[in-house]
Amino acid sequence: MEALRGTQKEAARDHFDRAIEILLECPVPVASDPRLGETYSDLVDSIHAMELEAVQNGEGLEIEETPAEELGKIEPSITPEKAAQERALAEEAQALYDIPVVLNTKVLAWIDIYTGPMRDKFEAGLRRSGWYLPMIQRIFKEEGVPQDLAYMAHVESSYKPYAYSRAKAKGIWQFIVDTGRRYGLRRDWWVDERSDPEMATRAAAAYLKELRDMFGDWYLAMAAYNAGEAKVQRAIDRTGSKDFWSLSNTSQLRLETKNYVPAILAATVISKSPARFGFNVEKELPIVYDKVPLDQPVDLRVVAKNAGTTVEELKKLNPSLYRLQTPPNYPGFELRLPPGTGQAFQIVYGSLSPSERLLAQEHTVQKGETLAAIAHRYGVAVSSLTSANNLKRDSALKAGMVLSVPTSLAPLTGLHPDRPGESGRIRS
């Protein structure tokens, strides 16, 4: 942590990686010991915080305030004339809904906001919705959840799988770690399944059904999804009301939650008839893929080579992955591949030996190079480098030595292409 607080980010990453390796190699399973589990979770959180800082410094994907967080900063209002105009547009659309949609002043005000000051952001979300909306609606139908609740994802994340909030919620459904884990979403050194749109949608469906059973009302279920079930129950207990609109007129719910339900209803109304509200958007095509179950980890570069695709494309299809290899000790992990390539790759995968599935890179040591410098260059931990070469951390390196670099362990965000003048070659 001292290295993290200072400027030694690479040293911090190495210390974190080594600590996690020690925990994972511990004879006592991490999941069975509360103290080990808490330590492990804290380490992963610290690593993630460090990576987010790198992101904010321009070293990765852009992080921005999530749409749901913006709800806490807006006091919506609308003139009677404008409300009448928005109501007329919504009623003329004659859209069908599978949840109650009321066109009260609060909902109409959010329609006005999304078609006015927040127009550009809402339009970008409409465009991205093409990637995931069909999948979300299909899963909600399978799980017995109203399909119109799919538009919650627009308000939660604007359909961004990497969206990350100040509350450490992540993915298109903005799960925090504990809630995600409760609904089967794994988060560790290898994956963060909160960023997997399909798995997170299954989890969201389960959570929403549970909230509906708890409160008996979809509006309250939505409010609880935002605020947490305890806060909504406390508001009900203090006011004696189980009507969301009545609760939203009290001080028992925070502004973000008061805005959350009407914003979702407004997003639903607009999304069903975007052209009527002035949005002429060409939506992205749905993301489709083949699923290949894996019983052993494999390097994404091996997958890309044998499936006729790229690592970048695999990352887009598998946004939960943290590293260049799929997770070990995860029987049945489903890797997503471009459509039409899954069956052929599965045959190839079955013929690969363990040494062919994971890649290493040979590096010829140059004069003056250190283990830390070499590890940094390839984006791996020093501990991984020493382990692969039977070295100690303080081992002296000699020019001309050939080291094996286990590059499959490198984080995807730290993937560096070969640079001119570098001595190294991939071997399997």
RODO-2510 file (C-alpha; in nm, 4 decimals, decimal comma):
residues 428
     n   res          X          Y          Z
     1     m     0,0000     0,0000     0,0000
     2     e     0,2925     0,2355     0,0640
     3     a     0,4091     0,1810    -0,2940
     4     l     0,0566     0,2490    -0,4169
     5     r     0,0335     0,5744    -0,2214
     6     g     0,3633     0,6842    -0,3720
     7     t     0,4680     0,6715    -0,7337
     8     q     0,5777     0,3078    -0,7510
     9     k     0,2677     0,1735    -0,9241
    10     e     0,4516    -0,1225    -1,0822
    11     a     0,5993    -0,2208    -0,7465
    12     a     0,2508    -0,1981    -0,5966
    13     r     0,1081    -0,4235    -0,8684
    14     d     0,3850    -0,6778    -0,8073
    15     h     0,3280    -0,6771    -0,4307
    16     f    -0,0459    -0,7207    -0,4840
    17     d     0,0039    -1,0035    -0,7331
    18     r     0,2416    -1,1880    -0,5049
    19     a     0,0059    -1,1493    -0,2081
    20     i    -0,2813    -1,2914    -0,4111
    21     e    -0,0652    -1,5811    -0,5313
    22     i     0,0197    -1,6638    -0,1673
    23     l    -0,3471    -1,6549    -0,0710
    24     l    -0,4489    -1,8735    -0,3638
    25     e    -0,1720    -2,1244    -0,2842
    26     c    -0,2772    -2,1407     0,0816
    27     p    -0,3783    -2,4960     0,1904
    28     v    -0,6927    -2,3474     0,3470
    29     p    -0,9408    -2,2498     0,0706
    30     v    -0,9917    -1,8728     0,0691
    31     a    -1,3702    -1,9088     0,0496
    32     s    -1,3834    -2,1241     0,3642
    33     d    -1,2042    -1,8794     0,5937
    34     p    -1,3790    -1,5432     0,6592
    35     r    -1,0536    -1,3621     0,7407
    36     l    -0,8754    -1,4941     0,4318
    37     g    -1,1779    -1,4098     0,2203
    38     e    -1,1911    -1,0547     0,3548
    39     t    -0,8172    -1,0068     0,2945
    40     y    -0,8485    -1,1434    -0,0582
    41     s    -1,1431    -0,9137    -0,1362
    42     d    -0,9580    -0,6100     0,0026
    43     l    -0,6557    -0,6884    -0,2155
    44     v    -0,8622    -0,7182    -0,5297
    45     d    -1,0401    -0,3920    -0,4446
    46     s    -0,7041    -0,2181    -0,3987
    47     i    -0,5786    -0,3494    -0,7315
    48     h    -0,8972    -0,2355    -0,9010
    49     a    -0,8674     0,1095    -0,7432
    50     m    -0,5094     0,1352    -0,8696
    51     e    -0,6172     0,0345    -1,2202
    52     l    -0,8972     0,2921    -1,2127
    53     e    -0,6445     0,5592    -1,1194
    54     a    -0,4352     0,4528    -1,4183
    55     v    -0,7479     0,4763    -1,6327
    56     q    -0,8116     0,8298    -1,5125
    57     n    -0,4518     0,9196    -1,5954
    58     g    -0,5043     0,8189    -1,9548
    59     e    -0,3644     0,4659    -1,9403
    60     g    -0,6848     0,2771    -2,0219
    61     l    -1,0575     0,3061    -2,0822
    62     e    -1,2296     0,6309    -1,9927
    63     i    -1,4211     0,6319    -1,6647
    64     e    -1,7083     0,8768    -1,6286
    65     e    -1,9972     0,9415    -1,3948
    66     t    -2,2725     0,6858    -1,4434
    67     p    -2,6199     0,8012    -1,5544
    68     a    -2,7739     0,6844    -1,2273
    69     e    -2,5312     0,9000    -1,0289
    70     e    -2,6329     1,2052    -1,2302
    71     l    -2,9899     1,1625    -1,1040
    72     g    -2,8809     1,2878    -0,7638
    73     k    -2,7819     1,6253    -0,9043
    74     i    -3,0982     1,7186    -1,0945
    75     e    -3,4167     1,8789    -0,9623
    76     p    -3,6520     1,8185    -1,2575
    77     s    -3,9191     2,0715    -1,3454
    78     i    -4,1451     2,1339    -1,6421
    79     t    -4,3949     2,4015    -1,7440
    80     p    -4,7596     2,3040    -1,7884
    81     e    -4,7366     2,3840    -2,1606
    82     k    -4,4304     2,1652    -2,2119
    83     a    -4,5832     1,8862    -2,0050
    84     a    -4,8911     1,8914    -2,2285
    85     q    -4,6695     1,8651    -2,5391
    86     e    -4,4718     1,5682    -2,4005
    87     r    -4,7907     1,3941    -2,2864
    88     a    -4,9438     1,4321    -2,6327
    89     l    -4,6367     1,2815    -2,7988
    90     a    -4,6349     0,9853    -2,5590
    91     e    -5,0070     0,9184    -2,5971
    92     e    -4,9969     0,9488    -2,9751
    93     a    -4,7292     0,6787    -2,9869
    94     q    -4,9846     0,4269    -2,8521
    95     a    -4,6998     0,2083    -2,7279
    96     l    -4,7735    -0,1117    -2,5383
    97     y    -4,6088    -0,1669    -2,1998
    98     d    -4,5816    -0,4661    -1,9689
    99     i    -4,5299    -0,2489    -1,6586
   100     p    -4,7557     0,0355    -1,5414
   101     v    -4,6428     0,3575    -1,7112
   102     v    -4,7953     0,6737    -1,5695
   103     l    -4,7438     1,0064    -1,7403
   104     n    -4,7378     1,2287    -1,4345
   105     t    -4,5433     1,5540    -1,4066
   106     k    -4,2280     1,3806    -1,2810
   107     v    -4,2150     1,1379    -1,5744
   108     l    -4,2940     1,4128    -1,8259
   109     a    -4,0171     1,6275    -1,6764
   110     w    -3,7660     1,3491    -1,7388
   111     i    -3,8898     1,3068    -2,0959
   112     d    -3,8215     1,6788    -2,1345
   113     i    -3,4711     1,6402    -1,9851
   114     y    -3,3793     1,3444    -2,2073
   115     t    -3,5017     1,5248    -2,5200
   116     g    -3,3406     1,8509    -2,4118
   117     p    -3,0337     1,9080    -2,1909
   118     m    -2,9317     1,5385    -2,1818
   119     r    -3,0227     1,4670    -2,5416
   120     d    -2,6731     1,3767    -2,6621
   121     k    -2,6106     1,1337    -2,3773
   122     f    -2,9507     0,9714    -2,4175
   123     e    -2,9004     0,9359    -2,7930
   124     a    -2,5645     0,7641    -2,7365
   125     g    -2,7386     0,5191    -2,5044
   126     l    -3,0088     0,4534    -2,7632
   127     r    -2,7389     0,3714    -3,0155
   128     r    -2,5583     0,1344    -2,7763
   129     s    -2,8858    -0,0312    -2,6761
   130     g    -2,8756    -0,2211    -3,0032
   131     w    -2,5863    -0,4266    -2,8688
   132     y    -2,7665    -0,5621    -2,5639
   133     l    -3,1382    -0,4814    -2,5554
   134     p    -3,2544    -0,7918    -2,7488
   135     m    -3,0494    -1,0137    -2,5153
   136     i    -3,1812    -0,8391    -2,2031
   137     q    -3,5431    -0,8667    -2,3162
   138     r    -3,4974    -1,2332    -2,4047
   139     i    -3,3498    -1,3152    -2,0641
   140     f    -3,6131    -1,1142    -1,8768
   141     k    -3,8835    -1,3032    -2,0645
   142     e    -3,7185    -1,6355    -1,9770
   143     e    -3,6891    -1,5321    -1,6109
   144     g    -4,0434    -1,3997    -1,5771
   145     v    -3,9475    -1,0322    -1,5450
   146     p    -4,1331    -0,7609    -1,7414
   147     q    -3,9369    -0,6955    -2,0581
   148     d    -3,9830    -0,3193    -2,0274
   149     l    -3,7592    -0,3256    -1,7207
   150     a    -3,4775    -0,3790    -1,9717
   151     y    -3,4717    -0,0009    -2,0124
   152     m    -3,3421     0,0264    -1,6571
   153     a    -2,9991    -0,0469    -1,8072
   154     h    -3,0191     0,2811    -1,9993
   155     v    -3,0564     0,4744    -1,6738
   156     e    -2,8074     0,2579    -1,4835
   157     s    -2,5148     0,2611    -1,7249
   158     s    -2,6211     0,3756    -2,0699
   159     y    -2,5510     0,0122    -2,1697
   160     k    -2,1759     0,0365    -2,0939
   161     p    -2,0275    -0,2939    -1,9686
   162     y    -1,7302    -0,1138    -1,8081
   163     a    -1,9321     0,1622    -1,6386
   164     y    -1,7961     0,2101    -1,2853
   165     s    -1,9522     0,4320    -1,0190
   166     r    -1,8227     0,6114    -0,7110
   167     a    -2,0041     0,3442    -0,5077
   168     k    -1,7878     0,0804    -0,6828
   169     a    -2,0825    -0,0555    -0,8806
   170     k    -1,9873    -0,1960    -1,2190
   171     g    -2,1312    -0,3117    -1,5503
   172     i    -2,4501    -0,2414    -1,7402
   173     w    -2,6485    -0,3413    -1,4298
   174     q    -2,4208    -0,1609    -1,1814
   175     f    -2,3729    -0,4370    -0,9259
   176     i    -2,1548    -0,3788    -0,6231
   177     v    -1,9321    -0,6751    -0,5378
   178     d    -2,1376    -0,8142    -0,2495
   179     t    -2,4707    -0,8004    -0,4310
   180     g    -2,3155    -0,9439    -0,7461
   181     r    -2,1672    -1,2320    -0,5491
   182     r    -2,5077    -1,2959    -0,3914
   183     y    -2,6471    -1,3566    -0,7399
   184     g    -2,3596    -1,5668    -0,8697
   185     l    -2,1273    -1,3056    -1,0235
   186     r    -1,7637    -1,3913    -0,9642
   187     r    -1,5018    -1,1193    -0,9097
   188     d    -1,1381    -1,2131    -0,8530
   189     w    -0,7885    -1,1799    -1,0016
   190     w    -0,9048    -1,3339    -1,3289
   191     v    -1,2566    -1,2110    -1,4007
   192     d    -1,5189    -0,9589    -1,2999
   193     e    -1,8486    -1,1036    -1,4138
   194     r    -2,0329    -0,7825    -1,3290
   195     s    -1,8979    -0,6666    -1,6667
   196     d    -2,0419    -0,9694    -1,8459
   197     p    -2,3697    -0,8331    -1,9904
   198     e    -2,5409    -1,1693    -2,0168
   199     m    -2,4451    -1,3009    -1,6726
   200     a    -2,5187    -0,9660    -1,5103
   201     t    -2,8606    -0,9575    -1,6781
   202     r    -2,9458    -1,2996    -1,5308
   203     a    -2,8375    -1,1683    -1,1922
   204     a    -3,0416    -0,8485    -1,2348
   205     a    -3,3500    -1,0519    -1,3245
   206     a    -3,3114    -1,2635    -1,0106
   207     y    -3,2592    -0,9562    -0,7939
   208     l    -3,5573    -0,7704    -0,9406
   209     k    -3,7854    -1,0702    -0,8893
   210     e    -3,6735    -1,0963    -0,5300
   211     l    -3,7402    -0,7244    -0,4761
   212     r    -4,0831    -0,7541    -0,6389
   213     d    -4,1699    -1,0424    -0,4058
   214     m    -4,0445    -0,8387    -0,1110
   215     f    -4,2386    -0,5176    -0,1839
   216     g    -4,5234    -0,6391    -0,4062
   217     d    -4,4756    -0,3583    -0,6566
   218     w    -4,2429    -0,3038    -0,9530
   219     y    -4,1952     0,0675    -0,8796
   220     l    -4,0771    -0,0109    -0,5271
   221     a    -3,8633    -0,2935    -0,6661
   222     m    -3,6937    -0,0439    -0,8988
   223     a    -3,6457     0,2024    -0,6145
   224     a    -3,4923    -0,0704    -0,3996
   225     y    -3,2616    -0,1728    -0,6840
   226     n    -3,1228     0,1808    -0,6694
   227     a    -3,1289     0,2543    -0,2967
   228     g    -3,1141    -0,0921    -0,1435
   229     e    -3,4003    -0,2854     0,0062
   230     a    -3,3263    -0,1713     0,3625
   231     k    -3,3640     0,1990     0,2775
   232     v    -3,6919     0,1464     0,0955
   233     q    -3,8285    -0,0678     0,3776
   234     r    -3,7256     0,1974     0,6290
   235     a    -3,9087     0,4632     0,4256
   236     i    -4,2198     0,2453     0,4204
   237     d    -4,1987     0,1819     0,7955
   238     r    -4,1580     0,5515     0,8758
   239     t    -4,4373     0,6778     0,6489
   240     g    -4,6786     0,3861     0,6496
   241     s    -4,7065     0,4158     0,2697
   242     k    -4,6218     0,1534     0,0093
   243     d    -4,6838     0,3873    -0,2830
   244     f    -4,3640     0,5001    -0,4557
   245     w    -4,5041     0,8378    -0,5610
   246     s    -4,6128     0,9149    -0,2059
   247     l    -4,2709     0,8134    -0,0738
   248     s    -4,1000     1,0306    -0,3344
   249     n    -4,2784     1,3345    -0,1907
   250     t    -4,1166     1,2785     0,1501
   251     s    -3,7619     1,3203     0,2784
   252     q    -3,7276     0,9438     0,3334
   253     l    -3,5771     0,8747    -0,0104
   254     r    -3,2681     1,0473    -0,1479
   255     l    -3,2983     1,2590    -0,4617
   256     e    -3,1298     0,9969    -0,6816
   257     t    -3,3932     0,7373    -0,5898
   258     k    -3,6796     0,9849    -0,6249
   259     n    -3,5629     1,0521    -0,9802
   260     y    -3,4745     0,6916    -1,0606
   261     v    -3,8226     0,5492    -1,1252
   262     p    -3,9602     0,8419    -1,3313
   263     a    -3,6349     0,8519    -1,5300
   264     i    -3,6755     0,4818    -1,6152
   265     l    -4,0371     0,5327    -1,7195
   266     a    -3,9325     0,8295    -1,9340
   267     a    -3,6528     0,6251    -2,0931
   268     t    -3,9040     0,3474    -2,1643
   269     v    -4,1518     0,5827    -2,3304
   270     i    -3,8845     0,7427    -2,5514
   271     s    -3,7062     0,4162    -2,6356
   272     k    -4,0261     0,2594    -2,7676
   273     s    -4,0906     0,5501    -3,0055
   274     p    -3,7591     0,7357    -3,0481
   275     a    -3,8442     0,9002    -3,3815
   276     r    -4,1573     1,0584    -3,2335
   277     f    -3,9340     1,2348    -2,9819
   278     g    -3,6885     1,3503    -3,2464
   279     f    -3,4284     1,0748    -3,2208
   280     n    -3,3274     0,9452    -3,5637
   281     v    -3,0788     0,6887    -3,4386
   282     e    -2,9290     0,3932    -3,6182
   283     k    -2,8801     0,1406    -3,3405
   284     e    -2,5729    -0,0787    -3,3190
   285     l    -2,6228    -0,4344    -3,4350
   286     p    -2,6820    -0,6916    -3,1590
   287     i    -2,3652    -0,8551    -3,0279
   288     v    -2,3833    -1,2236    -3,1151
   289     y    -2,1354    -1,4985    -3,0403
   290     d    -2,0719    -1,8687    -3,0045
   291     k    -2,0084    -2,0063    -2,6559
   292     v    -1,7337    -2,2606    -2,5994
   293     p    -1,7112    -2,4260    -2,2552
   294     l    -1,3495    -2,4680    -2,1379
   295     d    -1,2183    -2,7125    -1,8800
   296     q    -0,8633    -2,5707    -1,8815
   297     p    -0,7304    -2,2148    -1,9204
   298     v    -0,6138    -2,0940    -2,2599
   299     d    -0,4306    -1,7845    -2,3806
   300     l    -0,6484    -1,5471    -2,5820
   301     r    -0,3718    -1,5190    -2,8436
   302     v    -0,3955    -1,8953    -2,8993
   303     v    -0,7727    -1,8595    -2,9293
   304     a    -0,7434    -1,5680    -3,1720
   305     k    -0,4969    -1,7542    -3,3927
   306     n    -0,7065    -2,0697    -3,4119
   307     a    -1,0457    -1,8978    -3,4387
   308     g    -0,9412    -1,6496    -3,7064
   309     t    -1,0066    -1,3426    -3,4928
   310     t    -0,8152    -1,0908    -3,2789
   311     v    -0,7469    -1,0495    -2,9086
   312     e    -0,9233    -0,7143    -2,9254
   313     e    -1,2380    -0,8782    -3,0635
   314     l    -1,2229    -1,1473    -2,7949
   315     k    -1,1959    -0,8773    -2,5291
   316     k    -1,5079    -0,7088    -2,6662
   317     l    -1,6972    -1,0374    -2,6563
   318     n    -1,5624    -1,1275    -2,3095
   319     p    -1,5541    -0,8015    -2,1126
   320     s    -1,5349    -0,9858    -1,7804
   321     l    -1,1800    -1,1062    -1,8459
   322     y    -0,8942    -0,9306    -1,6666
   323     r    -0,6048    -1,1241    -1,8198
   324     l    -0,4678    -1,2662    -2,1404
   325     q    -0,5773    -1,6122    -2,0351
   326     t    -0,9108    -1,7541    -1,9280
   327     p    -0,9420    -1,8315    -1,5565
   328     p    -0,8020    -2,1536    -1,4078
   329     n    -1,0036    -2,3561    -1,1598
   330     y    -1,3237    -2,2566    -1,3356
   331     p    -1,4658    -2,5721    -1,4956
   332     g    -1,7160    -2,4915    -1,7663
   333     f    -1,6060    -2,1305    -1,8129
   334     e    -1,7780    -2,0191    -2,1319
   335     l    -1,5590    -1,8262    -2,3740
   336     r    -1,7453    -1,6187    -2,6318
   337     l    -1,6190    -1,6358    -2,9905
   338     p    -1,7285    -1,4662    -3,3133
   339     p    -2,0368    -1,6407    -3,4557
   340     g    -1,9597    -1,9410    -3,6695
   341     t    -1,6163    -2,0082    -3,5182
   342     g    -1,7032    -2,1897    -3,1965
   343     q    -1,7384    -2,5461    -3,3210
   344     a    -1,4147    -2,5445    -3,5180
   345     f    -1,2210    -2,3891    -3,2296
   346     q    -1,3611    -2,6430    -2,9840
   347     i    -1,2136    -2,9222    -3,1954
   348     v    -0,8741    -2,7494    -3,2065
   349     y    -0,8859    -2,6708    -2,8356
   350     g    -0,9394    -3,0368    -2,7545
   351     s    -0,6207    -3,1297    -2,9423
   352     l    -0,3963    -2,8726    -2,7714
   353     s    -0,1577    -2,9847    -2,4989
   354     p    -0,1402    -2,7787    -2,1764
   355     s     0,1868    -2,6211    -2,2927
   356     e     0,0253    -2,5201    -2,6224
   357     r    -0,2705    -2,3537    -2,4552
   358     l    -0,0654    -2,1047    -2,2537
   359     l     0,2103    -1,8940    -2,4048
   360     a     0,5462    -1,7847    -2,2785
   361     q     0,7889    -1,5451    -2,4376
   362     e     1,1632    -1,5875    -2,4435
   363     h     1,3553    -1,2770    -2,3475
   364     t     1,7293    -1,2328    -2,3912
   365     v     1,8646    -1,0287    -2,1030
   366     q     2,0457    -0,7109    -2,2021
   367     k     2,3290    -0,5543    -2,0019
   368     g     2,1989    -0,3733    -1,6951
   369     e     1,8446    -0,5150    -1,7096
   370     t     1,6673    -0,6145    -1,3875
   371     l     1,3865    -0,8563    -1,3167
   372     a     1,1578    -0,5629    -1,2310
   373     a     1,2342    -0,3881    -1,5592
   374     i     1,1689    -0,7028    -1,7625
   375     a     0,8474    -0,7790    -1,5728
   376     h     0,7253    -0,4240    -1,6324
   377     r     0,8057    -0,4472    -2,0017
   378     y     0,5846    -0,7527    -2,0494
   379     g     0,3162    -0,6535    -1,7989
   380     v     0,3673    -0,9485    -1,5621
   381     a     0,4485    -0,9716    -1,1928
   382     v     0,8106    -1,0175    -1,0838
   383     s     0,6957    -1,3178    -0,8804
   384     s     0,5592    -1,4806    -1,1977
   385     l     0,8902    -1,4202    -1,3724
   386     t     1,1021    -1,5621    -1,0894
   387     s     0,8764    -1,8662    -1,0524
   388     a     0,8896    -1,9461    -1,4243
   389     n     1,2701    -1,9320    -1,4259
   390     n     1,3531    -2,0820    -1,0846
   391     l     1,5082    -1,7553    -0,9691
   392     k     1,5022    -1,5559    -0,6481
   393     r     1,3858    -1,1967    -0,6355
   394     d     1,7401    -1,0756    -0,5704
   395     s     1,9007    -1,2960    -0,8371
   396     a     2,1630    -1,1165    -1,0479
   397     l     2,1001    -1,1299    -1,4201
   398     k     2,3744    -1,1692    -1,6760
   399     a     2,3626    -1,0340    -2,0279
   400     g     2,2718    -1,3110    -2,2710
   401     m     2,0596    -1,5103    -2,0255
   402     v     1,7348    -1,6323    -2,1790
   403     l     1,4295    -1,5987    -1,9554
   404     s     1,0863    -1,7492    -2,0032
   405     v     0,8186    -1,4824    -1,9561
   406     p     0,4711    -1,6245    -1,8760
   407     t     0,2869    -1,3587    -2,0745
   408     s    -0,0502    -1,5337    -2,0443
   409     l    -0,0663    -1,3882    -1,6922
   410     a    -0,0415    -1,0305    -1,8149
   411     p    -0,3476    -0,8117    -1,7588
   412     l    -0,5390    -0,7314    -2,0755
   413     t    -0,5103    -0,3607    -2,0034
   414     g    -0,1336    -0,4018    -1,9867
   415     l    -0,0967    -0,5748    -2,3215
   416     h     0,1962    -0,4230    -2,5075
   417     p     0,2631    -0,4984    -2,8756
   418     d     0,6130    -0,5865    -2,9812
   419     r     0,8225    -0,2768    -3,0300
   420     p     1,1053    -0,2273    -3,2784
   421     g     1,4364    -0,3378    -3,1366
   422     e     1,2951    -0,5682    -2,8698
   423     s     1,4531    -0,9098    -2,8470
   424     g     1,1930    -1,1736    -2,7876
   425     r     0,9785    -1,4338    -2,9567
   426     i     0,6619    -1,6148    -2,8662
   427     r     0,6868    -1,9827    -2,7987
   428     s     0,4280    -2,2363    -2,6953
***
